[in-house]
Amino acid sequence: MSSDKNTTEITLLDRKYLIACPSGEQEDLLRAARYLNQKMSEIRRAGKILSMERLSIMAALNITNEMLQRDDTNHDHEVKIARLSEKLDSALDELDSQQQSRKLP
């Protein structure tokens, strides 16, 4: 039975971990690990959190907060784009109506 997963080594705070990863997704995993390592290092430098478990939890909470803020921002942009699209459609409909009324004899 063949497996479509490979083992990829990542490093978090100078500790190495072997992670099962689907074929073709290793670069994404390594990118995520680099970002997580950066966040964990920032937390370690900023405070007195020493245990790997607490660092991991704080990093996960911070990253989740960033993600949710981006989701909120994206939603706000989507709402603004929808409103602008409606205004544009309305203006185009009005322009079309004006052009149609000019064509009448």
C-alpha positions in Angstrom: 0.0 0.0 0.0 1.6 3.3 -1.1 1.3 6.5 0.9 0.8 9.9 -0.6 2.5 11.5 2.4 6.1 12.4 2.9 7.9 13.2 6.1 9.2 16.8 6.3 11.5 18.1 8.9 10.7 21.5 10.5 12.5 23.5 13.2 10.7 25.4 15.9 12.8 27.2 18.5 15.9 25.1 17.6 13.9 21.8 18.0 13.5 19.6 15.0 10.2 17.8 14.3 9.3 15.3 11.6 5.8 16.1 10.2 3.8 13.9 7.8 2.9 16.1 4.8 1.0 15.3 1.6 3.1 15.2 -1.5 3.5 18.6 -3.1 2.7 20.5 0.0 6.1 20.5 1.7 6.9 24.1 0.7 3.7 25.3 2.2 4.5 23.4 5.4 8.0 24.9 5.6 6.6 28.4 5.0 4.1 27.9 7.8 6.8 26.5 10.1 9.0 29.5 9.4 6.1 31.9 10.2 5.3 30.0 13.4 8.9 29.9 14.5 9.1 33.7 14.0 6.0 34.3 16.1 7.2 31.9 18.8 10.6 33.6 18.9 8.9 37.1 19.2 6.9 35.9 22.1 9.9 34.3 23.8 11.9 37.5 23.4 9.0 39.7 24.7 8.1 37.8 27.8 8.7 35.3 30.5 7.0 32.4 28.8 9.4 29.5 28.9 7.6 26.3 28.2 7.1 25.1 24.7 3.5 24.4 25.3 2.7 28.0 26.5 4.7 29.5 23.7 2.8 27.3 21.2 -0.6 28.3 22.6 0.3 32.0 22.6 1.6 31.8 19.1 -1.5 30.0 18.0 -3.8 32.6 19.6 -1.8 35.4 18.0 -1.9 33.9 14.5 -5.6 33.1 14.8 -6.2 36.7 15.8 -4.3 37.9 12.8 -6.3 35.6 10.5 -9.6 36.7 12.0 -8.7 40.4 11.6 -7.8 39.7 7.9 -11.1 37.9 7.4 -13.0 40.8 8.9 -11.0 43.3 6.7 -11.7 41.1 3.6 -15.4 40.9 4.4 -15.5 44.7 4.8 -13.8 45.1 1.4 -16.2 42.6 -0.2 -19.2 44.6 1.2 -17.7 47.9 -0.2 -17.1 46.3 -3.6 -20.7 44.9 -3.7 -22.0 48.4 -2.9 -19.9 50.0 -5.6 -20.9 47.3 -8.1 -24.6 48.0 -7.3 -24.0 51.8 -7.8 -22.2 51.1 -11.1 -25.0 48.8 -12.3 -27.5 51.5 -11.4 -25.6 54.2 -13.2 -25.1 52.1 -16.2 -28.9 51.2 -16.3 -29.7 54.9 -16.0 -27.3 55.7 -18.8 -28.8 53.0 -21.0 -32.3 54.3 -20.3 -31.2 57.8 -21.3 -29.7 56.5 -24.5 -32.8 54.5 -25.3 -35.0 57.5 -24.8 -32.9 59.6 -27.2 -33.3 57.0 -29.9 -37.1 57.4 -29.9 -38.4 59.6 -32.8 
